[in-house]
Amino acid sequence: MRTFTCVCGNRLFFENTHCLACQRDVGWCPVCRSISALLAEGGVRFVCGNESCRAGLIKCRNYLIEDICNRCISAPPEDRPTTSPLCDWCRLTAVIPDLSVPGNRQKWYRLEVAKRRLLYLLDLLALPYSGAAPGPSPPLSFDFKADSVPRDGVWRMMTAERVYTGHQDGKITINIREADDVEREKLRVDLREAHRTLAGHFRHEIGHYFWQVLIAGQHEAEFIDRFGDYRNPPYSAALEAYYRDGPPADWQARFVSAYSAMHPWEDFAETFALYLDIADVLDTASHNELAGGLDVQSLDAEEMIATYLELGVAANELNRSMGLIDLVPEVLTPAVCEKLAFVHERVTSARENLALCAGATSA
C-alpha cells in the first residue's frame, strides 16, 4: 500500500478521513486514484485537492452519513440534483451488522477497512471482479453477519442458525466476531494459526471466489495436477477427516499451512491468500523505499517469492526485536512455490485478458 500527500504537505494514509495537520476532510478520489484533500465547493460537493486532478466529487453515502467509508464518487453535472449514493465498493456489501447492537458499528468499520484493502489489491493486480453484469460470473458480494450478541461480556447464540465465515457462489460471508480483536486472538491461539487477521480472512475467501472465476471449467486439469483432485474425497468427507485426524505429519513439506492440507480447494485458497500477501508486501515495500522500483505486475513468480523472502528476514527480525510474532511465518518449500507459480500464471493471464477486453471495447 502506498501513502499519499495532503495539499498542506502532510502524509496521508489509506484509511484517513481527515488530515491531522490541517484538519481538512480527505478521501479516495476515483479519478486520480489517491487519497486527496477534499476542497469544499458548496453543499455536499467537493473538488479533489490533487493539483493535477481537480475532479468534482461527492462523498459516498457511507462516508457522509455512516462514517464507515472514506471513498468519493465523481460528482454529477451541476444541473442535476446532487445526491450521495453508495460508492462502487460499498455497493458490494449486501448485508451489514445490526447497528442497534453496541459495538457492531465499530466491527462494521473494521470489516469495511479490510474489504477496501482487499479490493485495492485486486485492482493493483488488475483482477476481474464485479457486483453486477457486465462482469465475471458469479458476481461478488459480501455479507457481514452475527450469530450472537454480547450480553454482559458473554457471546450467546441468537438463533439455531450459526454464521460461518466462508464463500459460496460469489457471496463472501464474514462472521463479525472476527472483527473483535480479543475473540479473534482466542481463535488464533486455539486453532494454532500463525496469523488470524481480518485481512487474512478476506484474502482466503476471495481465493475461493477466484477458483470459480479463473479455474472452474477452464484450468481444472492443471489445478488437479498441482493441488489434487477436488472430487476425491468429497469436501465434506475431507473436512470431517481433517477435524478428526488433523493434517498429515509431513504437511509442511507440501502445504503453506496445516489447513491447506484439508482439501485442494482450501489449499488453493490458502495459496491464493499467500500470493496476495506477497503482492501487498512488495507493493508496500516499493512505495516506502524498502525495495527499489518494484512493479508487482512486471515481476515473475520467482522474483516475487525471492524478494518477499528477503524482505521477510528483515521484517521478522524487526518484529522479534519488539517481541512480536513473525510477519512472514511461512516456509516456502519447492512444492508451495510451484503452487504459487500456478496462481501467478492465472493472475497474469486474467490481467492480460482483461486488458484485451478493455482494448476491444474502447476500439
Secondary structure, DSSP 8 states (H G I E B T S, - for coil): ---EE-TTS-EE-TT-SB-TTT--BEEEETTTTEEEEEEEEETTEEEE--TTT--EEEE-HHHHTTS---BEEE---TTS-------TTGGGEEE---TTSTTHHHHHHHHHHHHHHHHHHHHHTT----SSSSSSSS--EEEEE-SEEEETTEEEESSS-----EEETTEEEEEGGGG-HHHHHHHHHHTT-S---HHHHHHHHHHHHHIIIIITTTSHHHHHHHH--TTSS-HHHHHHHHHHH-S-TTHHHH-SSTGGGG-HHHHHHHHHHHHHHHHHHHHHHHHTTSSTT--GGG--HHHHHHHHHHHHHHHHHHHHHTT---S------HHHHHHHHHHHHHHHHHHHHHHHHHHHHH-
